[in-house]
Amino acid sequence: TSRLGGEHKPHDKQQEVGARIFGLIKETLEHPPFLALRSRFDDFELVVAVPELNSLYDQTKDRLLGFAEYYATTREQHFYSPAGELPDGACFKIASGGTGGGPFSSVKGRIEANPKQLFLVVHDEAHWQATSANKTRYTNDSALTESANVVILSVSATPYNLVTSNSRIPEENVVTWFDAAAIEAKTPYYGLREYIKETIELKNRKSDFPLVPGTIYGGECERDSLDLYEKAILPKIAQFKTEGLYPGPKQNSRMHARAEVLAEEYVRALNYFAGPAAAAAACRTAQGVSGSLGGDYDPRDLPDVSAATQQIVHRLLDFDPPSAPTQQIVKRGCMCLIRVPSISPDGERLYKKIRDACKSLGLDNRLAVLIDGTGEGRRCGTLGNSLSQNHPKLLELKAKWEDTGTEAMRKGLTRYEQLLDLPCILILCAKGKMGDTFPHSMRFYDLRARDPRAPCRQAIEQDVGRGFRYVVDGLYEKPTILVGAELWKHIHPRQKDDQPMRGLHSTLKPAPLMGVIPRSRDNRPTDAADLTVYRKSYKAISGHADFENHTQSDRRFLLQGLPQIGKTGAFLHAAALLRDHVALYSSTRMIVVQLDEESSDEAHNEDQEVERIRWEQFPSCDFLNRDQFSNRARPGKYGDPDRATSGA
């Protein structure tokens, strides 16, 4: 969604997709024998349900408030309330522990109390928590599913577990934003197809600096040769075994080893580029600049750290902040996003090692180190609080750029996208933060610590999809996505030159809790956008919210769109069109006077614009239809007509 000047205006493609959603909902709900929406409803409310993720919850509330402000500005009508506040539960969490029950109860109360109000309940990231725990809760609650004034729109980039043979969503109620040709022609979206194409073109080039913007780095320093990071994994597993660390399944020790080696590489690279040796080298070569650290370097001078990690750390430290808010940025800071499988111990250990290294090297005010989890890095609360406590100079710098006060910046900095241009390492833990938007200054997306041996399509597309984006030409470089060697084999499996390119859709199982129907054939789609194969060949198994379901609802819809393509703006625009159609109609009426041919004059023609008259001061037809009229005449100036009649 565009946010120029504080506006939340959907861009053209979002408006196009939003109009498709609106048209499908209107056509479906008005299908005979049902009456037109305008005859059934006179008010509208948008409700958004999100997973139990604080960052996504805060981001969604911010976008709802911003869009409500945009709507009020363009329509001169409020979207929620004249006060500009969200109704209770307008955004609520689908929480496993029941913490979302209170806000959701408020929503149910409004639905039951206002049968003439149409509710659009959007279930964002709907593939998440589609488990038996929510089989009859939240968007599957009978208060929603059995209410004629509720429409449920599920939204996901990877809705494969929502479209089995047991799906609650009719196949004809699916809107797919996946047309690669349309994306290429009309929008500068850079997704998996573009990443793979660019990577293949660079495959046979040898370079000491392997992290080319817009490519996927799969752990190879040369063709078929693993880099130093990948080579260090097996020795680290052996070390764990000798020391008796991380006993249990081999997969767990492999996961911990990848995170441990990654931490060691970052610490060594930080010491190399920001330690005494780097300062001495800068003095010898006279290439050191007051702002940036490191200068030019040769990756072979640091033989125990992979060239990829060296390139990341060197770029993070190559940052020249302006001394005044009006001064142009000499060298923008960039973000390195690191994803690890677990908060404890991997995420906390990685954070502590990198954070301690930066602190000992005096880098606290040159490089922010942040973690999203429940460990040490989140004890300070929001991103603004974390920067205030650990990196105050960077917080001051960000406040200068935004032309605001430091305290206001501390309170207002709550979303990842607000870290634009700040040099930082952001560590995401556990299953990550789907739906979050990251700044255009995110230059590296490091997934090397997360390298599953038996992944599913849904998980990998969600993982890698955080690196997709709309390209801002000439201002920011596209991210490089770093993956483990095993994961790269799944993203781009080896094949003969004369074979069509295969992808995740044709090689991996779709999602958890989906079972292949016995004797079904062709259970892998040939087209990444094809969902029909999953309806024909898969069923929801025990533990799935749709297990043994055999009913569908005409009031359920699905929006599938590529990761980071702008699905939020699309459903917001659909909601605006629904509100325009239902709520604005109740305050605006149009009178059409049809003249017969004899009474029409020469100046009148059929193409003449019909005058619209605003009738806010008069009751609507819907109100009059609900009112009870009496057939008795009231006493007037000349007496009571009923009494006069009876007297006669």
N, C-alpha and C positions, 0 to 999 in steps of 0.2 A: 504494500500500500504506500502511495506517495505520502511523504510527510514534510513537504516543503512549506515553510511558513507555519508550521504547527498543524497543517491540514492532514487529514487521513483520506485523501481522495483515491479511490481505486483507479488503477491505470486501465487503458482501453481493453486489454485482453481480459482483465478481471471483470470489467463491466460486461464483456461479451459472454463470458462463462456464467456470470451471475444472472444475466438475462435468460440464458438457457435453463438454469435451475428454476427461476421464477416461472417461466413458461411451462415447464414440465409439471410443477406443483399445481399451477392454475388449471392446466388441461386435465390433470388426473382428478383433482378435487371437484371439478365442475362437470365431470362426465355424467351423462344422464343415468339415473334420475335425479342426481343432486342439483341443487340450485346454485346460482352464481355466488361466488365468495362475497360479493358486495351485499347480497340479500341475506346472507347468514351471519356476517360479522361486521362490527362497526369499530373495532379497535384491534391493535396488534402489539405483540411483545416478542422480542428476541431473547432467548435464553441460551447460554453456551455452557456445556459440560466439558471439563478437561480432566486429564489424568491427575493423580495426586502428586503433582510436581510444582513446587512453589514458584519457580522461575517462569514456567509456562502460564501458571495461574495469574501472576502479577502482570505478565506481558499481555495476556488476553484482556484483563480488566482495563489496562491502559489503552488498548486499541478500541475497546467498546466505548470508552469515554471520549476518545479522540474522534471516533466516527460519529458519535452522537452530536458532537460539536460541529463537525462538518455538515451533517444532515440538517441541523438547525440553521446553519448559515445559508445553505443552498435552497431550503424549502420554506424558511420562515415558519417552521413547525418543529416542535420538540420531538425527539426520537424516544426518549424515556420519560423525563419529567422536566418541567420548566426550570427546576433547580439544577439540572445537569448532573444528577446523581443516579447511580445504578439502583434499581429495585433490589430488595433483599433476594439473594440467590440468582440474580441475572447471570452471574458467572459462578459456578460451583464445581467442587472437585468430586470426581468419582473415586471415593476413598474406600480402601479395603477394610479399614477399621471403623467405618461408620461416621467419621468426622464430618463428612459432607451431608449427613442426614438433616441437620438443622436448616441450612439454606435450601436444600431440596424440598423440605416440608413446606417452606414458604411458597415455593413455586407451585407445588401441588395445590395449596390452598387457593392461590389466585386462579389456577386453571378451573377448579371446581366452582369458585364463586363467580366467575365471569364467562359463562357459556357463549356470549356474543363476542368475545375477544379471541382472536386467532393467535396461537402461540407457535412460534418456530423454535423448536429445541434442537440446537446443533450439538452433536456429539463429536468434538474434535479429537483427532488421534484415536478413532473409535476401535481400531484393532487392538489397542492396549486394554488389558483387563477384561477381555471377552471370555471370561471364565465362569464356571458354575456359581461362584460367589455372587455374580451379578445377573444370574438367570432370571430373577424376578425383581431386580432392584433398578433404580435410576431410570434409564431410558427403556428398560423392560418392565417397569412398574405398571400395573394395570391402570393406575390413575392417569397415565399418559397414553398407554396403548389403546385403552377403551374410550378415550375422550375424543369426541368429534371435532373439538376445537384445537387439537394438537397435531402438528406435523413434525416428524423426527427426521433430521438430516444428518447422516453419519458422514464424517470427513476423514480421509486417510490417504496417504501416498501408497500404502501397502495393505489394502483391505482384503487380502486373500482369505483370511479366516472368517470374513463376514459374508462370503459368497460361495459357501458350500451347497450341497444339495439340501441342507437343512436351513438355508438362509431365511431370515425374516423379511428381506428386502426383495421385492419383485425385480426381475431382470430388466424390465422396461423402465424402471425408476432409477436407473444409474446414469449419471452424467460423468463422462470421462474427459479429463483435460490431459491428453496424452498424445495429441496429434503432432508428431515430430515435424512434419512438413510445415504445419502452421506456425509452430514455434520458431523454426528456422527462418521463415519468411518474415514474420512480424515482430518477433521479440528476441532480444539478445540473451536468451537463456542458455546457460552452459551446464549440461548434465552429464550423465554417465556415457552416453554415446559420444559426446565431444571429447571427454577425458580419454576414452579408449582409443579413439581415432588419433588424437595428438600423441598419445604414448607410443602407439605402434609406429608412427612416423619417425620417432626419435629412438626406436629400439636399438638400432645398430650403431648408434653414435656413442663413442666412448668419451667421457668427460670427467674431470675431477670435481665438477660441480653438478651433480646429477639431478637436483631438484628444480626442474624447469617448470615455470608457471603453467597451470592448466594440464598437468600430466599426473599419472599415478606411478609412484615409485614402489616397486615390488621387491626390494631387498637384493637387487643384483647390481654389482659394481661393473661387471662385464657380462657378456652373454653366457648364461648357464653357470655363472660363478657368484656365490653368495658374498655379501659384503661382511665387514667386520662384526656388525651387530648380530647378524644371523649366525655367524660362526661361533659367537660367544655363548649361545643359548645352551647347547649340550654340555659344555664344561661347567656352566653354572648349575645345571641340574645335578651333575655329578658331585659338585661341591656341596649342594644342599643335602644330598644323600649321605655324604661323608660326615657332615656336621649334624645330621639328624634333624634338619629343618624341614618344615612343611611335609610331615608324613601324610600318607593318604594316596588317592588315585594319582597316577602319573600325569594325567591332564592338569591337575591342580599344581603340581610342582613345575610343570612347563609354563603355566600361566604366571606363577610367581617369578620364575626365572626371567621371563621376558620383561616384566616390570622392573626387576632388580637391575638387569643389564642396562635398561633404558635410563634409569636413574644414574647409574655409574657413568654412562656416556655423557649425559648432560653436565654432570659435575666436573668431569675432566675437561670438557670443552670450555666451560665457564672459567675454570682456573687457567686454561691455556690462553684464552682471548682477553681475560680481564685481570690476570695475575701479574706478578712482577716481570715475568718473561716477556709478556706482551708490551709492558711499558718500556722495557729496555730495547726491545726490537723497534718500537716506534721512535725512540730517540736516535737509534743508530741509522735508521732509514730516513729520518726527517719527514716521515709521512703521517705522523700522528696529527690529528686535528683535535682542537679543544673539546669538541662535542662527541665525536665518535671514537669508539674503542676498537682496536684490532688492526685497522689498516688492511693492506693486501696480505694474503697468506697463501701458503702452499699446504694442502691437506696432508701431504706425505710427511710433514714435520711433526704430525701428531699420530703416530702409528697405531695407537690402541683405541682410537675412536673412529667410527665410520665417517666417510666423507659427508653423508647426509646429515648427521647430527652436527658436524662442524659447520656446515652451511647454515643450518637453522640458528645456532647460537651466534655465529658471526653476524647474521642479518639482524637478530634481536638487539645486539649491542651497537649496531651501526645506525645511530639515531642522533640527530642534531635538533634539539628543541629550540624554538624561537625564544628570544629573551623578552619579547613583548607581545601582547595579544594581537597587535596590528601587523607584526612582522610575519612574512610568509614562512611556512614550514620548510626548512632546508631539506630535511630527510624525515619522512613520516615514520613513526613507530609502527611495528607490525605485531600481530598476534600469532602465537603458536598454540593451537588447541591440541591437547593430549588427552586421549581417552584410555582409561584402564578398566579392567573387568570388575574390580571391587573397591569399595571404600576402605575396608580394613582387611588385610594390612597394606595392600598394594598402593592404593591412592594416598594414604597418609604417609607411608614411607617415601614415596616419590616426591610428594610435596615437601616433606621435612628436609630431605637431602638437598633438593634444589634451593629451597628457601634458606637453609643454613649456609650453603655455598655463596649465595648472593649477599647475604648479610656479612659474612666474613670478608668478602671482596669489596664491600662498600657500595653495592649496587642497588640498595633498597630504593633509592630515588631515581634509578635509571631503568629498572626492569621490575615490573610488578609480577608477583607469583601468587596465583589465586587458585582455589580448589572449590568445586561444587560437590558437596557431600556433607556428612555429619561429623567430619574429623576436625582437626585443629584449625584448619583454614576457614571454617564456617562459624566459628564461635563468635566472630565479630558481627555476624548478621549479613547485611546487604553488601553489595560490591562497594558502595560508597563508604561504609563503615570499615571494610577491610582495607581500602586504600588509605583512609584517614589514620588508621592505627599503624599500618606497616609501611606505607609509601606516601607520606603526607605531601612531599614535593610534587609527585605526579598528580595528586588530587588538585593541588593548587594550579598546576599547569593546565589541567583539563578545565578548571573553572575559568581560567584566563581565556582559553580558546572559545569557551561558550559564553564569555562576557557575563559571568555571574559570580556570586560570592562562593567562597569555599564551603561554607556551611550549607548553603542551598544545594551545591553540587553533591555534598555528602549525602544529604537526605534524598535527592532526586535520582542518584545513580543506582538503579536497581536492575537494569537489563544488560545483557551481554553486548548488544549492538551499540550501547552508549560508550563502550570502551574504544570507539573508533580513534585510530592514530596513536593510541597509547601503546608503548612496548610492553608486552605482557605474555606470560605463560599461563594459560587457563587449563586446569586439569579437571576433566569430567570423570566421575566415578560411577560404578555399577552399570545400570542399563541406560544411563545417559538421559539427556533432556530433549526428547523429540519435540519438534515444533518450534524450538527456540530459534531466533534469528541472530546471526553473528555479524559483526561489522565487516565492511568491505576490506578493512585492513588485516583480516585474517589471511595470512600468507602461507601458513603451514598447518596441515591437519594430520597429526601423528597418531596413527592407529596401530603401530607396530606391536604394542603390548597386548593388543586384542587380536589374536590370530587363531580362531576356532578351527578345529580339524573337521568337524561335521556341522557346518552352518546351515541355516535355512535362508531362503530368498528374502523373506520379510526382514530378518535381523540385519543382513548385510546391506540391503538397500537403505534401511534406516541409518545404519552406521555411516556408510559412504556418502549418503545424501546430504549430510551436513556441510559437505564441501561444495554443493551445487549452488548456483546463484545467477542473478542477472549481472551482466558484465558492465562495469563503468569504464568505458574506453579512455585510455590515456591518463587515468588517475590512480588506479590500483591494479596490481598484478593479480591474476587468478591464483587461487590456492594450489599448492601441490599436496596431493593426498599420499601419505606414506602408509603402506600396508605390509603385513608380513608375507613371506614367500608363499605360505600355504593359501592365504586368502587371495593373493594375486592369481593363483592357479584357478580359483573358482570364478573370479571376475573375468579373466580372459583365458579360458582353457585352450591348450594346444590343439591345433587342427590343421588339416591339409589346406594348401592354398586354394584349391578348387571348391572347398566346402563353404557354405554360407556362414557368416559369423554367428557363433552361438553366444548366449549370455546367461545371466543368472536364472532367467525364467525357464530356460531349456535344460539346465543342469542340476538345479537344487530343488529340494522339497519346498513347498510354498511357505508353510508356517507351522508352529506347534499346534497340537490338539486337532490336527486334520489327518484323517485316515483315508487311504485309497479304497474306493468301493471295489469289492471283489469282481474280477473278470472285466474291469474297465480297461480300455485301451487308450493310448495316446494321452496319458495323464500329465504331460508337460506341454505348455502352450508353445506354439511356433512364433507367436507375436507377443512382445512384452506387454502390449495393451490388452490382450485377450483374457477376459475373466471367465468366459463361458466354460472353458475346460475344467475349472475348479468346481463349477456347479454340477457338471456331468460326472466327474470322476472322483470327487472327494466328499466325505461326510464329516460332520462334527462328531468327535469321539467324546468319551466320558471326561468330564472336567471342563468342557466347552459350554459357553452360555447357550448355544443353539443345539446342544445334544438332544436328539430325539424330537426336535421341533419339526412340525409339518404344516405350519400356517404362515402366511405372509399378509402384510398389511399394505393397503394402497396409500397409506399415509406415512410410509417409510421410504426414504430416498437415500442415495449414496452419491457423494462427490469423490472421485478419485483423481488426484493430480500429482505430478512429479514432485519430489522433495524440493522445498524452498522455491516453488514456482509462484506462490501467491494465492493459495487456497482461501486464506482468511479474508482477503479483500473481495474474493468472488462471492463467498456466502454473505458477507456484509452488504454487498450490492444487491444480492437477491432479497435480503431482508428489507432493504430500503424500498425496493420495488413492491414487495408485498405490503409494506406499510402505506406506500403511496396509493396502492390499489384499494386497500380496505379502509384505512383510517381517514385519509384525506378526502375520500369520496363522501364521507358522512358530513363534512363541513362545506362541500362545494357541490352545487347542483347545476344542471344545464337545462334550460328551457328551449325547446325547438318548436317554432311555430311554422306549420306547413300551410302554405297558401295554395289554393287551387289555381288552375290555369287562368280562369277568368279574372280573378282578383289580383294576379301578379302583374306588376308593371314591367316595362322594358328594362329598367335598370337592375331588376333582380335576376340573378342567375344561380344555378345549382352549386357553383363553386364558391359562392360568397361565404365568407367566414361567419359562423354562427356565434352570436354574442354569448359570452359566459357571464352569468350573474352569480355573485357570492351571496349565499343565504345563511351566513353564520347566525344571524339573529332570529332565524326561524327554525322550528323543530324539523328534524329529518323525517323522511318517509318511514324509516325503520322505527323511530320513536312513536309515530302516529299509529303504526300497525300494532304496536304493543299496548297502546292505551285503550281504556274501556270507555266507550261513548254511550251516552244515555239517549233514548228516543223521546224523552219527556221535554217539552218546551219550558223554559224558565219564565217566571213572572216578569213582565216588562212595564213600560210606561202606561199601557192601557189595561193593566190588570193581568190576572192569571188565566191563560187561554184554556187550561184544563178545567178550572173551576167554572169558567163560562160555559164550556161545552156540557159539563155535567148538569148545570142549572137549566139548560135548554131542554 
